[in-house]
Amino acid sequence: MQMRFGSALSSVLPGPLAAATGTRTVSVVRLQGVIAATTGPVPRAVININTVEDALKRAFTADRVEAVALVVNSPGGSATQSALVADRIRGLAQEHEVPVLAFCEDVAASGGYWLACAADEIYAHPTSLVGSIGVVSGGFGLTGLIERYGIERRLHTAGENKARLDPFQPEKAEDVEWLLGMQSELHELFIEWVRSRRGDALRETADLFTGEVWTGRRALELGLVDDLGTAREVLARRFPGAEPTTVEPRRPLLARLGLGGVLGPAAAPTAALDPIGTAMEWFEHRSLWSRFGL
C-alpha cells in the first residue's frame, strides 16, 4: 500500500541561505533516513551521530540563531544511534540555550520519534505517521538454503553464547528468550525517554507503548505531539522576521565534485566484495520504510 500524499514539509523549507549580517535566523536540520550505525554500501540517507554531528553543531552556533528546527522523516532503526543523536541535540540545546522544535514529515516512528522527542516542542502534519514506541529485531533463517545447495556451515567459538542467533543454524528457544529480554529492556528505556520528554502532555492509553502508529491528528490527542502545522507556518508565527536557514552536513570533496556518489568512493568496492550483505542491508532498510506504506 502506498500512502504518498506528498512530503508535508519538504516543499516549504528554503535551501541553504547565507544569512545577512544582523539577520535573525532559525537553523533547519533535516533528519531523514534509516537510523543506522554505519552508512554501509546502500545508497540511501542514513542518520547516525557521525552523519549529523557537523550539521547540529553549526545549527546551534549559527550567528543570531533564535531556534533550531528538526525536520524528521525516519522509520527508525538503531536504538543506540537514536539515543546518541537525541542526547547530542539536548546537550547542544542546553549549552547554547536555544529552543528546539521538531516537525514530523511522512513518518517519525520508532527511532524517528525518539529523535523528535529531543525537541522542546513537536509538530506534525495531520497525515504524518507518528509513534511506534516499541522495539523490533529482524533477520533471516538460512538453514534450509544452505542445505539445499549442499553447503556445510563451520563455526567455532570460545564461549557457549558467542554465536547466538546465527542465521545459518537452527533457531534455539533459549536464544529467542534472551533476545526478547533484551528487547524488553530497550523498550523500557524508550518509554522512560518519552515520558521524561513529554511529561504531563501524554495521555497514557492502554496501547500507547505497544508499538502502535498513529496519524498526526491522533498523535495530538494522545499528547505525542504538541500541535499540528507545517514548518513554514509555525516558524513564521513563532519567530517572525527570522530567516529559516537549512544547515546540511559538509560532504567530502569527492562527493561535492560528483565523483564519490552518495556514500563516497568506498561504497562501490564494499558492495562488490559483499553482495549478499549489500542485498540484505537494502532489504532491511526497505522493510523499515515499507512498514508505513512508504
C-alpha positions in Angstrom: 0.0 0.0 0.0 1.4 3.4 -1.0 0.2 6.4 1.1 2.1 9.1 -0.7 0.3 12.3 0.0 3.5 14.2 -0.7 6.0 15.3 1.8 4.2 17.6 4.1 7.1 19.9 4.8 9.8 19.4 2.2 8.3 21.9 -0.2 8.0 24.7 2.3 11.6 24.9 3.5 14.2 27.0 1.6 17.5 25.7 0.6 20.8 26.8 2.2 20.8 30.5 2.8 23.6 32.9 3.6 22.1 35.0 6.3 22.8 38.6 6.0 24.8 40.3 8.8 22.4 41.1 11.7 19.6 38.9 10.4 18.0 36.7 13.0 17.9 33.0 11.9 16.2 29.7 12.6 18.5 26.8 11.8 16.7 23.9 10.0 18.3 20.5 10.2 16.8 17.6 8.2 17.0 14.2 9.9 16.0 11.9 7.0 16.5 8.2 6.6 17.0 5.0 8.4 18.9 5.3 11.7 22.0 3.0 11.5 25.5 2.9 12.9 27.2 2.9 9.5 26.2 4.1 6.1 27.3 0.8 4.5 27.1 0.1 0.8 23.4 1.0 0.5 23.0 4.4 -1.3 20.3 5.8 1.0 20.2 8.5 3.5 21.3 7.3 6.9 21.1 9.0 10.3 23.8 8.4 13.0 25.9 10.6 15.3 28.7 10.8 12.7 26.5 11.9 9.8 24.6 14.7 11.8 27.3 15.9 14.3 28.6 18.6 12.0 25.2 20.0 11.0 24.0 20.0 14.6 27.0 21.9 15.8 26.7 24.5 13.1 23.0 24.8 13.6 23.3 25.7 17.3 26.2 28.0 16.9 24.9 30.0 13.9 25.0 33.7 14.2 21.9 35.2 15.9 20.1 31.9 15.9 16.8 32.0 17.7 15.8 28.3 17.4 16.7 25.0 15.8 14.1 23.2 13.8 14.5 19.5 13.2 12.6 18.1 10.2 12.2 14.4 10.9 11.4 11.8 8.3 12.6 8.4 9.6 11.0 5.0 10.2 13.6 4.3 12.9 16.5 1.9 13.2 19.3 1.6 15.7 18.2 2.3 19.3 21.7 3.3 20.3 22.2 5.8 17.5 18.8 7.3 18.1 19.8 7.9 21.7 23.2 9.3 20.8 21.8 11.8 18.4 19.0 12.8 20.7 21.4 13.2 23.6 23.7 15.4 21.4 20.7 17.6 20.5 19.8 18.1 24.1 23.4 18.8 25.1 23.8 21.5 22.4 20.4 23.0 23.3 21.3 23.4 26.9 24.8 24.6 26.2 23.7 27.3 23.9 20.3 27.9 25.4 18.5 27.6 22.1 14.9 26.2 21.9 14.4 23.1 19.6 11.3 22.4 17.6 10.7 19.1 15.7 8.5 18.7 12.6 7.3 15.3 11.6 7.1 14.7 7.9 5.8 11.5 6.3 6.9 9.3 9.3 8.5 9.9 12.7 8.2 6.4 14.1 10.3 4.3 16.5 13.8 5.8 16.5 12.4 8.6 14.4 10.0 9.5 17.2 12.9 9.1 19.7 14.7 11.9 17.7 11.6 14.1 17.7 11.3 13.8 21.5 14.7 15.6 21.7 12.8 18.8 20.8 11.1 21.1 23.3 8.0 21.1 21.0 6.8 18.6 18.4 4.6 19.4 15.4 3.1 17.0 12.9 1.0 17.2 9.7 -2.4 15.6 10.2 -1.3 12.9 7.7 2.1 12.2 9.3 2.6 8.8 10.9 3.9 9.1 14.4 4.7 6.8 17.3 5.7 3.1 17.1 7.1 3.2 20.6 8.5 -0.3 20.7 11.5 -2.5 19.7 11.8 -4.9 16.8 14.5 -7.2 15.6 14.6 -8.9 12.2 16.7 -11.3 10.4 16.8 -14.3 8.1 17.0 -18.1 8.7 19.2 -19.6 6.0 19.5 -23.2 7.2 17.2 -24.5 4.5 19.0 -22.6 1.8 22.5 -23.9 2.6 21.1 -27.5 3.0 19.5 -27.2 -0.4 22.8 -26.4 -2.1 24.9 -28.8 0.0 26.8 -26.1 1.9 28.3 -27.1 5.2 28.4 -24.4 8.0 31.6 -24.4 10.0 31.6 -22.2 13.1 33.9 -22.5 16.1 33.6 -20.4 19.2 35.1 -19.9 22.6 32.1 -19.2 24.8 28.8 -21.0 24.6 26.8 -17.9 23.8 29.2 -16.4 21.2 27.1 -17.5 18.2 23.6 -16.7 19.4 21.0 -16.4 16.6 23.5 -17.3 13.9 21.3 -17.2 10.7 23.0 -20.4 9.3 22.0 -22.5 12.3 18.6 -23.6 13.6 17.0 -21.1 16.0 17.2 -22.1 19.7 14.4 -21.3 22.1 16.9 -20.1 24.7 18.4 -17.6 22.2 14.9 -16.2 21.4 14.2 -15.8 25.1 17.5 -13.9 25.5 16.6 -11.6 22.6 13.1 -10.9 24.0 14.7 -10.0 27.3 17.0 -7.5 25.6 14.0 -6.1 23.7 12.1 -5.6 26.9 14.9 -3.7 28.5 15.3 -1.4 25.4 11.5 -0.9 25.3 11.5 0.3 28.9 14.3 2.7 28.2 12.3 4.1 25.2 9.2 4.5 27.4 11.3 6.3 30.1 12.7 8.7 27.4 9.2 9.5 26.0 7.8 10.1 29.5 10.7 12.3 30.5 10.4 14.4 27.4 6.6 14.6 27.0 5.7 14.8 30.7 2.1 15.6 31.6 1.2 16.1 28.0 1.0 12.4 27.5 -2.4 10.7 27.6 -1.3 7.2 28.6 -3.8 4.8 26.9 -3.5 1.1 27.1 -2.0 0.9 23.6 0.3 4.0 23.8 3.5 2.0 24.3 2.6 -1.1 22.3 4.4 -0.1 19.1 1.2 1.2 17.5 1.4 4.0 15.0 -1.0 7.0 14.7 -1.7 9.8 12.3 -0.6 13.3 13.3 -4.1 14.2 14.3 -4.4 11.2 16.6 -0.9 11.7 17.9 -2.0 15.2 19.1 -4.9 13.7 21.0 -2.5 11.3 22.7 0.0 14.1 23.6 2.7 12.6 21.4 2.9 16.0 19.6 2.1 19.5 20.7 0.2 20.8 17.7 -0.5 20.3 14.0 1.2 22.5 11.5 3.9 22.9 8.9 7.4 24.3 9.4 6.7 27.4 7.4 3.6 28.5 9.3 4.8 27.5 12.7 8.3 29.2 12.4 6.8 32.3 10.8 4.4 32.6 13.7 6.8 31.7 16.5 9.8 33.6 15.2 8.5 36.5 13.0 11.2 38.1 10.9 13.7 35.3 11.5 15.2 33.7 8.3 15.0 29.9 8.1 18.4 28.6 7.1 18.9 25.0 6.1 22.1 23.5 7.7 23.4 20.4 5.9 26.4 18.2 6.8 29.6 19.1 5.0 30.3 16.5 2.3 33.7 15.2 1.3 35.4 16.9 -1.6 34.9 13.9 -3.9 31.2 13.8 -3.2 30.9 17.6 -3.9 32.6 17.0 -7.2 30.2 14.2 -8.0 33.0 11.6 -8.0 32.1 9.6 -4.9 28.4 9.0 -5.3 26.2 9.3 -2.3 28.4 7.5 0.1 31.8 8.2 -1.4 34.3 6.0 -3.2 34.4 3.2 -0.6 30.8 2.2 -1.3 31.2 0.5 -4.6 34.1 -1.7 -3.5 32.2 -2.7 -0.4 29.1 -3.7 -2.4 31.2 -5.6 -4.8 33.0 -7.6 -2.1 29.9 -8.4 -0.1 26.9 -8.6 -2.5 24.9 -10.8 0.0 25.4 -8.3 2.8 24.6 -5.4 0.5 21.3 -7.1 -0.6 20.3 -7.9 3.0 21.0 -4.4 4.1 18.9 -3.0 1.2 16.0 -5.2 2.2 16.3 -4.3 5.8 16.2 -0.6 5.0 13.4 -1.0 2.6 11.4 -3.1 5.0 11.6 -0.3 7.6 10.0 2.2 5.2 7.5 -0.3 3.8 6.0 -0.9 7.3 4.5 2.5 6.9 3.4 2.2 3.2 6.3 4.3 2.0 
